[in-house]
Amino acid sequence: MTRSNLHITISDGQQIICVADSSSAPEQGYIVEELFTPLLNLNNGMEEIELLKKHCTMDERRANADYRYYINLITKDVTMFEEHFSYSTEKFRKGKDITKRYTNYLEYLNNQDHEKGN
């Protein structure tokens, strides 16, 4: 199981932090197909929060998270980083930018859709 800390700007500008507790590596599919894609297609802050509540633990971060996602629902941007936690200082630190893993999975999905259409 992979966990991710999500930092989200919903479409009305509100900032939210939450945790995706399972299958949050993009290659596993779940987080992209069940959360991010539907979330990016919404343009209503209340609906976005309701969807997040179904898939995430709200107002929390996990020290054992593998990833940190920044999701801006105003600009429809998603970026992905390694997540690090220092137990000695009790602080989170954003690691290496690994957004390419997310975009590669989107390309894979797009190619699958084109293959099905042919």
C-alpha positions in Angstrom: 0.0 0.0 0.0 1.3 3.5 -0.9 0.2 6.6 0.9 0.3 10.2 -0.4 -0.2 13.5 1.3 -2.3 15.7 -1.0 -2.1 19.5 -1.0 -5.2 20.6 -3.0 -6.5 24.0 -4.1 -10.2 23.4 -4.8 -11.9 25.4 -7.5 -13.2 28.0 -5.1 -9.6 28.7 -3.9 -9.9 26.9 -0.6 -6.7 25.0 0.4 -7.0 21.5 1.6 -4.6 18.9 3.0 -5.6 15.3 3.1 -4.2 11.7 2.9 -4.8 9.2 0.2 -4.3 6.0 2.2 -4.2 3.3 -0.5 -2.9 2.7 -4.0 -1.7 6.2 -4.5 1.2 5.5 -6.9 0.0 6.6 -10.4 1.0 3.3 -12.0 -1.4 1.5 -9.7 -4.2 3.3 -11.5 -6.6 3.8 -8.6 -5.7 7.3 -7.6 -5.6 8.6 -11.2 -8.7 6.9 -12.5 -10.9 7.0 -9.4 -9.9 10.3 -7.8 -7.8 12.7 -9.9 -9.6 12.4 -13.2 -13.1 12.8 -11.7 -11.8 15.6 -9.5 -10.2 17.5 -12.3 -13.5 17.2 -14.3 -15.5 18.9 -11.5 -15.8 22.7 -11.2 -17.7 22.9 -7.9 -16.0 23.2 -4.5 -18.6 21.4 -2.6 -18.6 18.4 -5.0 -14.8 18.3 -5.0 -14.8 18.1 -1.2 -17.4 15.4 -1.2 -15.3 13.3 -3.6 -12.2 13.9 -1.6 -14.0 12.7 1.6 -14.8 9.4 -0.2 -11.2 8.7 -1.0 -9.1 10.5 1.6 -8.6 11.2 5.3 -9.3 14.9 5.5 -7.1 17.5 7.4 -4.2 15.1 8.0 -0.8 14.1 6.7 1.0 10.8 7.2 4.7 10.6 8.2 4.8 7.3 6.3 3.6 8.8 3.0 5.6 7.9 0.0 4.4 10.8 -2.2 3.2 14.4 -2.1 0.8 15.6 -4.7 -0.1 19.2 -5.4 -3.4 19.5 -7.2 -4.7 22.8 -8.3 -8.4 22.5 -9.4 -8.4 26.1 -10.7 -5.6 25.6 -13.2 -6.2 21.8 -13.5 -2.5 21.1 -12.7 -1.1 18.0 -10.9 2.5 17.7 -9.7 4.0 14.8 -7.8 7.0 14.7 -5.5 8.7 12.2 -3.2 7.6 12.9 0.4 10.1 12.8 3.3 9.4 13.1 7.0 12.1 13.8 9.6 11.3 12.1 12.9 13.9 14.1 14.7 12.5 17.5 13.7 8.9 16.3 13.0 8.8 18.1 9.7 7.7 17.1 6.2 10.0 17.9 3.3 9.1 17.8 -0.4 11.5 15.6 -2.3 12.4 15.0 -5.9 9.9 16.1 -8.6 8.5 12.9 -10.0 5.5 14.3 -11.9 6.7 12.4 -15.0 5.4 9.2 -13.4 1.9 10.7 -13.3 2.1 12.1 -16.8 3.5 8.8 -18.2 0.4 7.1 -16.7 -1.9 9.6 -18.3 -0.2 9.0 -21.7 -0.6 5.2 -21.2 -4.3 5.7 -20.5 -4.7 8.0 -23.5 -2.9 5.4 -25.8 -5.2 2.6 -24.5 -8.3 4.8 -25.3 -7.0 5.3 -28.8 -6.3 1.6 -29.3 -9.9 0.8 -28.2 -11.2 3.3 -30.7 -9.4 1.8 -33.7 
